[in-house]
Amino acid sequence: MGTRLSRKKTIRIPAVLLTCLIFSGCITEEKSAPSSDISPEPVSISVAPTTITLPLGGTENFSASVTGSGNTAVNWSIKEGASGGSMTSKGEYTAPSSAGTFQVTATSQVDASKSATATVTVSSMLDVTFGSSGKVSTAIGAIDTINAVVIQSDGKIVVAGSSLNGRTTDFSLARYLTDGSLDRSFGSDGLVVTDLGSSAEINDIKIQSDGKIIAGGNTSNTSISDFVLARYLIDGSLDKTFGTNASGKVVTAVGIGDDKLNALALQSDGKIIAGGYSVVVPASIASAGRNKFALARYTTSGVLDTTFDTDGIVTTAIGNKNEAISTLAIQSTGEIVAGGFSSNGSNNDFALTRYTSTGALDTTFDSDGKVTTALGSGNEEITALALQSGGEIVVAGFSSNGSDNDFALVRYTSVGALDTSFDSDGKVITTIGSGNEAIKALALSGTNIIVGGFSSNGTNNDFAVAQYTSAGVLDTSFDTDGIVTTAMGTGVNEINGLALQSGGEIVVGGFSSNGTRVDFALTRYLATGSLDTTFDTDGKVTTLVGGGSGEINALGIQLDGKIVSAGFSFGINNIKNDDFSLVRYESDGTIDPTFNTDGRVTTSLGGTTSTDHNRIHALAIQPADQKIIVAGVYNNSGNDDFTLARYNTDGALDTSFDTDGIVQTQINTNAEEINALALQSDGKIVVAGRSFTNDSIHSSTLHNPNDSNDLHHDDNLPNHHDITLARYLADGSLDTAFISDPPFDQFDPVDTPGIVTTPIGKGSFAEAMVIQSDGKIVVAGHSNSGTTFDFALVRYNVNGSLDTTFDTDGIVTTAVGPGHDFAKALAIQTDGKILVAGMAFLDSTAEQFALVRYNSDGSLDTAFDTDGIVTTVIGIGSQAFSIALQTDGKILLGGFSISATNNRDFTIARYLTDGSLDTTFGVNGVDISPFSSAMDEVHDLAILSDGKILAVGFSINGFGEDSDFHIARFNP
């Protein structure tokens, strides 16, 4: 069951009864006999709440009020049936696991013709870990409004606006922890209210580099209003080093009439820019008493900066009617961009100005520093502004279509011209609901544009968030259509501020009305683990390679963003064996035809029967020349050998690598394969896997306890697999400087320079490898303890010897669960801690995701889920094959999970740095994508430069048992 929203039951008193309670004369001592001439009161019914937004699986207790009958019982139903969720007889509704809009109906049991319906919006975007099902409401005064939201460097959320205290309003701030609870270390239980002696409100806030908070707005006495700034320390107290008279505040009368501060910006030198409007003495009688663009610049101590237009204040007339600044930004070169509106005499248009750092209009910007843009036939205003990395200026607000207002976006080039690459004319208008709607806040997420504001649902306004691509079209990877609306309260709800958290979550703040009062309102939306539909239109690509089954086992991203996938394919030209196979895709998921003419490369290494197999298990791209190295296994007539191949960037084999592009290394007689590949900084190639030893001579009579290769080895098991490493030079030859230590002797199973074997227990396998920044080599896999397999971790010095500073002998084994444990993936955090992932049997029937974190010395990290070990039950069974680390430290595991119908599905889980599941990702931290009706598996993961997640593996293509290369891209 999802998160329950707490709501008070409403008892409705009929108006006739209420009147009688007030006027006691309605009550008589005698009861009149019923008259047959009096008709019974008609039955009527209502429900509460009438509109609500819930997350997937969320719950709500609906109440019904029936009048006109002594029988107040109702029957509950959902118009859409089971697809719309579930409902108990007591009115407890549970949302479905898919997003949509659904109708909940209460029908009178005494009169089935009487019913009332509530509308439920189920959103996949609401973050249920934040507040109450993604929402927070905070009451300060009678009417409280958030006008600005900002995220501190520690992730805490600061909001600011105003609260009504009696007949006046005060500066009001609140700070919340990352889970949406008030930060009790801030002000008084998380709240700060500053009385400025008259009505005042905060319209914008900024966080200085030292953590101090600058709040800007306006304060008014009985006649006019002025600019006002206040600075707060980290604990919420006023900073007495700021402003006049050591008060922490500064009030500025800009013009002769009303002044309003709407926006703030901080320069790199700490100076503060404030923008809004002012009534000034006009230069012409025609503009007498009109509002003009107004800017003020303050020093870090809160006094006007006289280097800015000589007195710290600049006013600009754009037309000869009203105009005002609503938003500000400072370009990297120091120019100040201001957006707002200007009247054309009939209505208001978008208005944009750019100033130099001294306060003068920048004449390189549309020749006079000023631009106005008409979008529709009515009033329009810029309310938010952002600067893109290419110098483009994105502004957002609203535009009138003649009957109501719509979301409006415009993008300008760096010189002030409309950017025609943005929806062909630089302008985008979006209609969401049936009435007025407007954008009030804007943020950039990579190349995407996220906006927040409000939209009419026909009765009142709801929170509205939309995401656009860099081309100006709605991003359908964001809640399927690019738009999310959220009903917060029963009255008017509006977003005034928006900020992005480090994990991509979207925090919006504004106000929510329940019909009797208005409160601070916050909502957090997920950046989502949904498929990225900008990748091959639906987020996924399936590629047939060869004539039968194929799987991707490894993934690499070129410097130009192209995606190289490698694995094997089966059945080319009716030869029933596997071949090395690669496919290269463009960054948008299309096949790259410059790679071997059709994007596909297959390399047959030999073999003619179904038992002969040539499979790539690992891939690396050389940084200097972008050549592609792959490694795996070659089997010919039952013998497996280490095999590497190197390809040029066009897909052709690189003949400078062992003359034909292919290197095969026989270590013993059979059962040898490479599972991991890494490149050293000097260009040498290190591979790890397993080799099989028929160790009849390696018996207890010959065992040498001083032999480092015999550590953890059981001499009672003559035939066994060993973890095996090999190092090659850039030309493909074995590196003879890579040897075990002490030197080789008669007790070592392999006496070949360039190759190192490490027996552990009754058999051991290497599955993953990473080279540390100091050149040491870390290998993860599993070893047989005699009864079960356990995680095994080995660290080697640069020369191939075991690193005895790592758990004293270089080897660590870990029993994760009571059954078999198999490690498949490895990653090293920036702090040197080591993550190993795979699967563990938690009982005798099913395996599950397993994740272990070690300290750099090989000990278990007890700060990670208390014991260093995390297991996650997904479906009726699951296995992890790949691990990837986000820049924020979050951990991704990829593999498969088994559904109730025994299908295998693409599965990705995301964990926080403490080992707990990140519930902002997918559903409670796990994303399961059933791409076919049979089997889909993730074999490798990569984090792209924009934070998106690339997963590769295979998917059954629907033609029997054949599988194809499968690749999917997910939003972060």
BAROKOL-523324 format. One line per field, with one value per residue (C-alpha): x, y, z. Coordinates in steps of 0.2 Angstrom, whole numbers, plus 2048, in hexadecimal, padded with zeros to 3 digits. Layout:
<gulos>
X <- (X_...)
Y <- (Y_...)
Z <- (Z_...)
</gulos>
This chain:
<gulos>
X <- (800_806_809_7F9_7F4_7ED_7DD_7D0_7BE_7B2_7A1_794_786_776_773_761_769_776_769_75F_76F_772_760_759_747_748_746_735_72F_722_725_719_712_719_70E_70C_70C_71E_72A_73A_74A_753_762_773_785_796_7A8_7B8_7C5_7BE_7CF_7DF_7F0_7F8_809_808_801_7FD_7ED_7DF_7D0_7C1_7B2_7A0_792_780_771_75F_75E_762_76B_77C_785_78D_795_7A6_7AC_7B9_7B3_7C3_7C1_7D1_7DC_7D7_7DD_7D3_7C6_7C0_7AE_7B4_7BB_7CD_7D4_7E5_7EC_7F1_803_801_7FE_7EE_7DE_7D0_7BF_7BA_7A7_79C_78A_77C_776_764_763_76F_76B_775_788_797_7A8_7BA_7C8_7D8_7E8_7F5_807_816_821_81C_82A_822_831_82F_823_812_811_81C_814_817_80B_811_806_80E_801_7F0_7F6_807_80F_820_827_838_841_854_85E_86D_87D_879_868_85D_84F_84C_83C_837_827_81B_80F_800_802_7F2_7EF_801_80D_81F_82E_82D_839_839_847_843_84E_850_841_836_835_839_84B_849_85B_855_84C_83E_83A_83F_836_83C_830_837_82C_831_824_818_812_821_824_833_833_844_852_864_871_882_892_894_883_87B_869_865_852_84B_83A_830_829_81B_815_804_808_816_821_834_842_847_855_859_868_867_874_874_86A_85C_861_863_875_879_888_87C_872_86F_871_877_866_868_85C_85D_84E_850_845_849_83C_82F_821_81F_82E_82D_83C_838_848_85A_86B_87C_88B_89B_8A3_895_88C_879_86E_85B_84F_83C_833_832_827_834_834_831_83C_82C_81A_813_81B_817_815_817_821_833_83F_84A_85A_865_876_87C_88D_890_88C_87B_87E_87B_88A_88E_898_888_881_889_87C_878_867_862_851_84C_83D_83A_829_81F_813_815_823_82C_83A_835_845_858_867_87A_883_895_89C_894_885_875_865_854_843_832_824_821_811_80F_800_7F3_7FA_80A_818_827_835_848_857_869_875_888_890_890_87D_87D_872_87C_87A_881_870_863_86C_865_865_852_847_834_82B_818_812_7FF_7F1_7F0_7FB_80C_81A_82B_82B_83A_84B_85A_86A_870_882_882_87D_86B_85E_84E_840_82F_81F_80D_805_7F3_7E9_7DB_7D1_7DD_7F0_7FB_80D_819_82C_837_84A_855_867_875_873_860_858_84B_853_84B_852_846_835_839_835_83C_82B_822_810_808_7F6_7F4_7E3_7D3_7D6_7E5_7F6_807_819_821_831_83E_84E_85A_85E_86B_864_852_847_83C_82F_822_813_800_7F2_7DF_7D6_7C5_7C1_7D2_7E4_7F0_803_80A_81B_821_831_837_846_853_849_83A_82F_826_831_827_833_82C_81C_818_812_81F_812_80D_7FF_7FC_7ED_7F4_7E4_7D2_7D5_7E2_7F3_802_815_81F_831_83A_84B_854_85D_86D_864_859_84A_83F_83A_82C_824_816_805_7F6_7E5_7D9_7CA_7CD_7E0_7EF_7FF_811_810_81F_81F_82E_82D_839_845_83F_846_83B_840_848_83D_849_853_84D_83B_837_847_84C_855_855_861_862_874_878_86A_865_868_873_877_880_88C_897_894_8A0_89D_8A8_8AE_8A2_893_891_88D_896_88E_897_892_88E_882_87D_87A_882_881_879_889_882_88F_891_89C_8A4_897_897_88A_88D_87F_87D_87A_867_866_867_873_884_886_898_89C_89F_892_883_888_88B_89C_89D_8AD_8AD_8BC_8B9_8AE_8A0_895_889_896_8A2_8A0_8A9_8A2_8A7_8A5_8AE_8B2_8BD_8C0_8D2_8D1_8DE_8D9_8C7_8CB_8C0_8C7_8BC_8C0_8B7_8B9_8BC_8B7_8BD_8B8_8B5_8C5_8C2_8D0_8D2_8CE_8D0_8CD_8D0_8C6_8C9_8BC_8B4_8B1_8C0_8CB_8DB_8EA_8F7_8F0_8F9_8F9_8E6_8DD_8DA_8E4_8E1_8EA_8E9_8ED_8E9_8E0_8CE_8C0_8C9_8BF_8C1_8B3_8BB_8C6_8CE_8DB_8EA_8EF_8FF_8F4_8F7_8E8_8E3_8D6_8CF_8C5_8C7_8D2_8D0_8DE_8DF_8EA_8EF_901_8FB_8F7_8F9_90A_911_907_913_90B_918_911_906_8FC_8F7_8EE_8DC_8DF_8D8_8E4_8D6_8CE_8D9_8CF_8C9_8C6_8D2_8D0_8DC_8E3_8ED_8F6_8F9_904_8FC_901_8F8_907_907_910_91E_920_90F_913_90F_91A_924_92A_923_928_922_913_90B_8FE_903_915_911_917_909_8FC_8F8_8EC_8E5_8DC_8D0_8C6_8C0_8BF_8BE_8B8_8BC_8AD_8B1_8C1_8C5_8D6_8D8_8E0_8F0_8F1_8EC_8E0_8D0_8C7_8B6_8AE_8AA_8B2_8AC_8AE_8AA_897_892_899_89D_8A2_8B5_8C0_8D2_8DE_8EF_8FD_902_90F_902_906_8F9_8F7_8F9_8F3_8E2_8DB_8ED_8EE_8E6_8D6_8C5_8B6_8A5_895_887_878_876_877_882_888_88F_897_895_89A_8A6_8A9_8B4_8AD_8B6_8BB_8C3_8B5_8B1_8A0_89D_88C_884_877_875_869_860_857_857_84C_850_85F_85E_868_877_882_892_89D_8AF_8BB_8CB_8D4_8C8_8BD_8AA_8A4_898_891_889_879_881_88B_891_884_874_868_859_84A_843_835_837_849_856_868_874_881_887_88A_88C_88F_887_890_886_88C_87C_87E_875_874_86E_868_858_849_83D_82B_81C_81B_82D_832_843_842_84F_851_85B_85C_863_86A_86F_881_87C_875_863_858_855_842_843_848_83B_82F_837_849_846_842_83B_839_831_836_831_825_834_845_84E_85E_86A_87C_884_881_888_885_884_88B_87A_876_86B_86D_871_86D_872_86F_863_850_847_841_830_836_838_848_852_858_85F_86B_860_865_85A_85D_855_852_85D)
Y <- (800_811_820_826_838_83E_848_84D_847_855_855_85F_867_86A_87D_87B_873_880_88E_885_884_896_89C_892_897_88A_87D_87A_86F_866_85B_85D_84E_84A_851_848_858_85B_853_84A_853_84E_843_84C_846_84D_846_84D_851_854_854_84D_848_838_82F_81D_812_820_820_82C_82B_832_837_839_844_83F_84B_848_837_82E_821_829_819_81A_80E_812_80F_813_818_810_800_7F7_801_810_809_801_807_800_801_80E_81A_816_818_810_817_80B_808_812_825_82D_836_82C_82F_829_829_827_822_823_812_819_822_81A_829_835_834_840_83E_842_844_83B_83F_831_838_82D_83C_840_83B_832_833_846_84C_844_83B_848_857_863_871_87D_889_899_8A6_8A8_8A9_8A3_8A3_89C_8A7_8A0_88F_88C_87C_87E_875_868_864_86D_877_889_892_8A4_8AF_8B7_8B3_8BD_8C3_8CC_8D9_8DA_8CD_8C9_8C2_8AF_8A1_88E_881_86F_860_855_84A_859_85B_86C_86F_873_87A_889_898_892_880_882_893_8A5_8B4_8C6_8D4_8E3_8EF_8EF_8E3_8DA_8CB_8C1_8BF_8B7_8AF_8AA_8A0_8A8_89D_89E_898_8A8_8AB_8BB_8BF_8CD_8D4_8E3_8EC_8F9_906_90E_917_90F_8FF_8FE_8F1_8E8_8DB_8D0_8C4_8B5_8AA_897_895_8A1_8B0_8C1_8C5_8D5_8D9_8DD_8EC_8FC_8FE_8EC_8E6_8D9_8E3_8F1_8FA_904_911_910_91D_929_91C_90A_8FF_8EC_8E0_8D0_8C7_8C5_8C0_8BE_8C3_8B8_8C6_8C5_8D5_8D4_8D9_8DD_8DF_8E4_8F4_906_915_923_935_933_939_93E_943_934_928_931_926_916_907_904_8F6_8F9_8F2_8F5_8EE_8EC_8E8_8D8_8E3_8E8_8FA_901_8FF_910_908_902_911_91D_91A_908_909_908_90A_907_90C_900_907_915_90B_8FF_8F2_8E8_8DC_8CB_8C0_8C3_8B9_8BD_8B7_8AF_8BF_8CA_8D1_8D2_8CB_8D1_8CA_8D0_8DA_8EA_8F1_8F5_900_8F3_8E4_8DE_8D5_8CB_8D7_8D3_8DF_8DC_8E7_8E8_8E6_8F9_8FA_901_8F9_8ED_8F3_8E2_8DB_8DE_8EF_8F8_8EC_8E9_8DC_8DA_8CB_8CA_8B8_8B9_8C6_8CA_8CD_8C3_8C4_8BC_8B4_8A9_8A9_89E_89E_88F_88A_88F_8A1_89F_8A8_89E_8A8_8A1_8A8_8A9_8AF_8B3_8AA_8B6_8AD_8A7_8A5_897_891_89B_898_8A2_8A0_8AD_8AC_8B4_8C5_8C6_8BF_8B1_8A0_897_886_887_881_889_89B_89C_89C_88D_88F_880_87F_873_875_87E_88F_89B_894_89B_897_89E_895_88D_882_87A_867_863_869_867_875_873_87F_881_88B_888_881_882_872_87B_87E_885_885_876_875_872_86D_86A_864_869_863_86F_870_877_868_860_851_842_839_844_83C_836_847_853_85B_857_85F_85D_862_868_86E_871_883_88D_885_88E_88A_89A_892_883_87B_86B_860_857_847_84F_851_860_86A_877_883_88F_88F_884_889_87D_889_892_895_896_88D_88B_87C_871_863_858_84E_841_843_832_821_821_81C_82B_82C_838_828_820_827_81B_819_808_800_7EE_7E8_7D8_7D2_7C2_7B5_7B0_7B4_7C3_7CB_7DB_7D8_7E8_7FA_809_81C_824_836_83C_834_825_815_805_7F4_7E3_7D1_7C3_7BD_7AC_7A4_7AF_7A6_797_793_78E_796_7A7_7B5_7C5_7D3_7E6_7F3_806_812_825_82E_82E_81B_81A_80E_816_812_817_808_7FA_802_7FB_7FF_7EC_7E2_7CF_7C6_7B3_7AC_79A_78B_783_77B_781_77D_789_79B_7AB_7B8_7C9_7CC_7DD_7ED_7FC_80B_812_824_82A_823_81C_80B_7FE_7EF_7E0_7D0_7C0_7AE_7A4_791_785_773_774_77F_790_79D_7AF_7BA_7CD_7D7_7E9_7F3_803_811_80B_7FA_7F1_7E6_7EF_7E6_7EF_7E4_7D3_7D5_7D0_7D9_7CA_7C2_7B1_7AB_799_798_785_778_77F_789_79A_7AA_7BD_7C6_7D7_7E3_7F3_7FF_806_818_812_809_7F8_7EC_7E2_7D4_7C9_7B9_7A7_798_786_77B_769_76A_758_75D_76B_75F_761_758_766_774_783_78E_79C_79D_7AC_7A4_796_7A2_79D_78D_77C_76E_761_767_762_76A_77C_78D_79B_7AE_7B2_7C3_7C7_7D7_7DB_7E9_7F5_7EA_7DB_7D1_7CB_7D7_7CD_7DA_7D4_7C5_7BD_7C0_7B6_7B0_7A1_790_77E_780_78E_787_794_799_7A6_7B8_7C4_7B8_7B7_7AA_7AB_79B_79F_791_782_78D_7A0_7AB_7BD_7C6_7D9_7E4_7F6_7FE_80A_81C_815_807_7F9_7ED_7E7_7D8_7D2_7C1_7B2_7A3_792_790_77D_77F_78F_79D_7AD_7BF_7BF_7CF_7D0_7DE_7DD_7E9_7F1_7E2_7D5_7D0_7CF_7DF_7D9_7EA_7E4_7D9_7D3_7C7_7D1_7C6_7C8_7BC_7C1_7B6_7C2_7B6_7A4_79D_7A0_7B1_7B6_7C7_7CE_7E1_7ED_7FF_80A_81A_82B_828_817_80C_7FD_7F7_7E6_7E0_7D0_7C4_7BA_7AC_7B2_7A1_791_796_7A8_7B3_7C6_7D6_7D7_7E6_7E7_7F6_7F4_800_803_7F7_7E9_7E9_7EA_7FC_7FC_80E_805_7FE_7FA_7EB_7EF_7E3_7E7_7DB_7E0_7D5_7D8_7CD_7BB_7BB_7C8_7C9_7D8_7D8_7EA_7F9_80C_81B_82C_83C_83F_82E_824_812_80A_7F7_7EF_7DD_7D4_7CF_7C1_7C5_7BA_7B3_7AE_7BB_7C4_7D7_7E5_7EB_7FA_7FE_80E_810_81F_820_818_808_80C_80C_81D_81E_82C_820_815_80D_80E_80D_800_801_7F2_7F2_7E3_7E6_7D5_7C7_7BB_7C0_7D1_7D4_7E3_7DE_7EF_801_812_823_830_842_849_83C_831_81E_812_800_7F2_7DF_7D5_7D3_7C4_7CB_7C1_7B4_7A4_7A4_7B1_7C0_7D0_7DE_7E9_7FB_807_819_81F_830_832)
Z <- (800_7FC_807_80F_80F_81F_81E_82B_829_825_82D_823_82D_822_820_828_838_839_838_846_851_84F_851_860_85B_84E_85C_863_872_868_859_84A_843_831_824_814_80A_80E_801_808_806_7F6_7F9_7F4_7F6_7F6_7F8_7FF_7F9_7E7_7DF_7E5_7DD_7E4_7DF_7D8_7E5_7F1_7FC_801_80C_804_80E_807_80E_80B_80F_80D_815_825_81B_818_811_800_7F4_7ED_7DB_7CF_7BE_7B5_7BF_7C5_7BA_7C4_7D4_7E3_7EF_800_806_812_805_806_7F4_7EE_7DE_7D0_7CB_7BB_7B9_7B3_7B8_7C0_7C7_7D8_7DB_7EB_7E7_7F4_7FA_7FD_7EC_7DE_7D3_7DE_7DE_7DF_7D7_7DB_7CF_7D3_7CA_7CC_7C8_7C5_7C9_7DB_7E7_7F5_800_801_80F_80D_7FC_7F4_7FC_80B_811_81F_828_82F_82F_828_816_812_800_7FA_7ED_7EB_7ED_7EE_7F3_7FE_7FB_808_800_80C_804_808_803_805_803_80F_81D_823_835_83A_82C_826_81E_823_81B_81E_81B_81E_81C_819_81A_80A_810_811_824_82B_830_843_843_839_842_84D_848_836_834_833_833_832_837_82C_835_826_819_811_806_7FF_7ED_7EA_7F4_7F0_7F9_7FB_7F9_80C_80F_814_80D_804_803_7F8_7F7_7FB_80A_80B_817_815_805_7FA_7FA_7F8_7F4_804_806_816_819_824_82C_829_839_833_83E_836_831_83A_82F_821_81D_827_839_83C_839_82B_820_814_80C_7FC_7F5_7E2_7DB_7E0_7E1_7E4_7E2_7E1_7E2_7D8_7D5_7DB_7D4_7DB_7D2_7D3_7DE_7EB_7E6_7E6_7D7_7DB_7CD_7CC_7C8_7CE_7CB_7C6_7C0_7AD_79F_796_79B_791_79D_7AD_7BC_7B3_7BA_7B2_7B3_7C3_7C8_7D8_7DC_7EE_7F5_800_80F_809_803_7F2_7E6_7DF_7D1_7C9_7BF_7CC_7DA_7DA_7D1_7BF_7B7_7A5_79B_78D_787_78D_798_7A7_7A7_7B5_7B8_7BE_7BD_7BC_7B6_7B5_7A6_7A9_7A1_7AE_7A4_7AD_7A4_7AA_7A4_7A7_79D_794_78F_77C_780_77E_788_78F_786_78B_78E_790_794_796_79F_7A1_7B1_7B4_7B2_7A0_793_788_776_770_775_767_764_773_781_780_778_779_772_76F_770_770_76F_782_791_792_79F_7A2_7B4_7B3_7AA_7A8_79E_794_792_77F_784_780_78B_790_797_79D_7A3_79B_78C_788_77A_77B_788_795_798_793_798_78D_789_77E_77A_774_76D_776_76C_770_760_761_760_751_756_764_75E_74D_752_764_76C_775_77B_785_78B_799_7A1_79D_7A5_7A9_7AC_7AE_7B0_7C0_7C1_7B6_7B8_7AC_7AD_7A1_790_796_79C_7AC_7B0_7BE_7C1_7C1_7B6_7B8_7BA_7B6_7C9_7D0_7CD_7CF_7D0_7BE_7B9_7A7_79F_78D_783_77C_76C_775_775_784_78A_78A_795_7A3_7A9_797_790_798_7A4_7B6_7C0_7D2_7DC_7ED_7F6_7F3_7EE_7E4_7E2_7D9_7D7_7D9_7DB_7D4_7D8_7D3_7E0_7DC_7D8_7CB_7D6_7D3_7E2_7DF_7EC_7EC_7F6_7F8_7FE_807_805_816_817_80C_810_80B_7FE_7F8_7EC_7E6_7D6_7D0_7C2_7BF_7BA_7AB_799_78F_780_778_775_765_769_777_781_77A_76B_766_759_750_74E_744_741_752_765_76A_77A_780_78E_78E_78A_786_783_776_779_76B_775_769_772_76F_775_774_777_76B_75E_758_747_73A_729_731_73B_74C_757_760_759_760_75D_75E_75A_75B_75D_75C_76C_768_766_753_74B_746_733_733_73E_731_726_730_742_745_746_748_749_747_750_74A_74F_746_753_760_76D_766_76D_76B_777_77D_78F_792_788_789_77E_77D_782_776_766_76A_764_76C_775_779_783_787_782_773_773_766_767_77A_77F_786_784_789_77A_776_766_762_755_74D_74E_73E_744_73B_744_749_741_74C_75A_759_746_743_751_75B_76A_771_781_787_799_79D_793_794_79D_79B_799_79B_7A5_7A8_79F_7A4_79D_7A7_7A5_79B_78E_795_794_7A4_7A3_7B0_7B0_7B4_7AF_7B2_7BA_7BA_7CA_7CD_7D1_7DC_7EA_7FD_7FB_7F0_7F8_7FC_80A_805_7F3_7F2_7E4_7F0_7FC_800_7F5_7FA_7F4_7F6_7E6_7D8_7CA_7CC_7C5_7CA_7C9_7BB_7B5_7A5_7A0_78E_786_779_76B_772_779_78B_797_79F_7AD_7B4_7BF_7CF_7DE_7E4_7D4_7CB_7D1_7CF_7DA_7CF_7C3_7B6_7B2_7A5_7A7_7A4_7AC_7BF_7C7_7D8_7DF_7ED_7F6_7EB_7DC_7D7_7C9_7C4_7BE_7BF_7C0_7C4_7C4_7D2_7D0_7D8_7CB_7D6_7CF_7D7_7D2_7D7_7D5_7E0_7E7_7EE_800_800_802_7FA_7EF_7F7_7F1_7EE_7EC_7E8_7E6_7DD_7DC_7CC_7C8_7CB_7DC_7EA_7F4_806_80D_807_815_819_80A_7FC_7FC_804_803_809_80C_808_80B_811_800_7F0_7ED_7DC_7D9_7C7_7C8_7D0_7D3_7DD_7E5_7E4_7F7_7F3_7FA_7EF_7EA_7E4_7DD_7D8_7DF_7EF_7F3_802_803_7F9_7EB_7E5_7E3_7E5_7E2_7ED_7F0_7FC_800_806_80E_804_80F_80B_81B_81A_81B_82A_825_816_81D_82E_828_816_80E_805_7FD_7F4_7F0_7DF_7D8_7DB_7D7_7D0_7CB_7C9_7BB_7BB_7C6_7C2_7CD_7CA_7CD_7DD_7E4_7E1_7DC_7CE_7CC_7BC_7B8_7B7_7C3_7C1_7C0_7C7_7B5_7B5_7A9_7AA_7A9_7A7_7B9_7C1_7D3_7DA_7EC_7F6_7FD_80D_804_805_7F6_7EE_7ED_7E1_7D4_7CB_7D7_7E9_7E1_7D4_7C2_7B9_7A6_79E_78C_786_78C_790_795_796_79F_7A3_7A1_7A2_7A7_7A4_7AA_79C_79D_7A0_7AE_7A3_7A6_798_79A_78E_78D_783_780_779_768_768_75B_766_770_766_76F_769_76E_779_77F_78A_790_7A0_7A8_7B8)
</gulos>
